[in-house]
Amino acid sequence: MIYLKTPEEIERMREAAILVSRTLGEVARWITPGVTTLKLDAIAREFLRDNGGRPACLGYDGLPGTLCLEANETVVHGFPSNYALREGDIIGVDTVVEKDGFMGDTCYTFAVGDIDPKLMDLCKTTKESLYIGIETCRPGHRIGDIANAVQTYCEHRGYSVVREMCGHGIGRSMHEAPEVPNYGRRGTGPVIRNGMCICIEPMINMGSRNIVIERDGWTCRTKDRKPSAHYEHTLAVTDDHVEILTTFDYIQEVLKDRFI
């Protein structure tokens, strides 16, 4: 069942979305060669708790971190570890914050130092496809319209779309109906309506779309070990338009000309 939010509930979600966005802005300050993903996770956890939020990923079905950390070929749900970032890596940072009973969810893939131009193109295309999907998210359209827009944009540029993982509804719970895939046919799926709150999150691979789940039951990587990129926003459909509740502005303030 799709739970439609009231304007008051969306306002509370907006607060959670801003906090999760600020959290990634804080993490952006530390994205540099040599820093471990455990360190990034500790920074995010402390920042959230200092600012009145709860790290919703921590302990969720056994997840061990505040952040899901996606280095290079990791698609989603990577655990914090002693892995030290290296010059030329890409690292997706995905997290969910609960504030006053509502969730905000976002992800951004960072460049670590100077990266290969092919990696930069992958990241730019993935991020652009996120906004292509958002442009398609309008009352009266269908979820399949979003999915098809993302898929078409990325596949026409030579990339593949992960099919086993997808976006989702969000509100009081991290994952609510409907699922929001990144592939599909126009005119299919639930109708987009005022009060819907969803997360669009393209996960796009440089090589094959095929994935592998590691033995920890969570970490998802590309089967061919080629790089993958991931960007995400939380959205609210209200007053016959779509509002992006999360923002990358805090990241841009930190990265300046290194912002993707």
C-alpha positions, 0 to 999 in steps of 0.5 A: 500500500502506498502511504500518501503524506500530508503537507505536515508530514512532508514538512517533517520529512523535509527536516530529515532530508536537510539533515541527511544532506548536511551529513554528506556535506560533512563527510565530503570534507574527509574524502581524501586518499588515505582515509578509511571508510571506518573513519568516514562512518564514525564522522557521519555517526557523530555528526548525526547524533550531535544534530538530533538525528538517528542513523537509520541504517545502523543495525537495520537487518544487521547493517553495521554502519551509519553509512553504506560505502560503495568503492569502485565496483561496489554497487550498494550496501558496502560495510565500513572497513579498514579500506583506505581510499586511494587516489583515483577511486570513486566512493559512493556514500549512501545513508538514511537519517531519522529525525522526529519519526521521519526519514531522509535518504540520499547518496552521492558518488565522490571522486577521490583525488584525480580520477580517470576521465572514463570514471568521471563520465560514468559519474556524470551520466549517472547523476544526470540520469537522476535528474532526468528521472526527477523531471519525469516524476509528475502527478499523473505519470507512472513509476515506469515513466521514471524507470524508462527515462533513467534506463534510456538515458544511460543505455544510450550512452553505453552503460548498463542499469542494475536491475536487482536494486531499485529506489523506493517509497519513504516516510516513517519507514526507510523503505515503503511502497512503491518500488522505483526501478531504474529500468522498465516500460513507459505507462506501467507501474503505479500512478504518481499522485500528490502526497507520494514521497519516493527515492530515485536512485540510479545505480549504473555500471560501466560494464555488465549489469550483472551483480554479485552479493558477497558472503556478508549478505549485503555487499553488492558488487558488479560481477565483472568488477568494473566500476559502478556509480550511484546517486539518490534524492528524496522527493515529495509530490505536492501541489501538482509538482515535485520537490527535491527534499534532499540537496547536494548543495552542502557537498558542492560548498565543500568540493567547489570545482571538484563537484561532479 
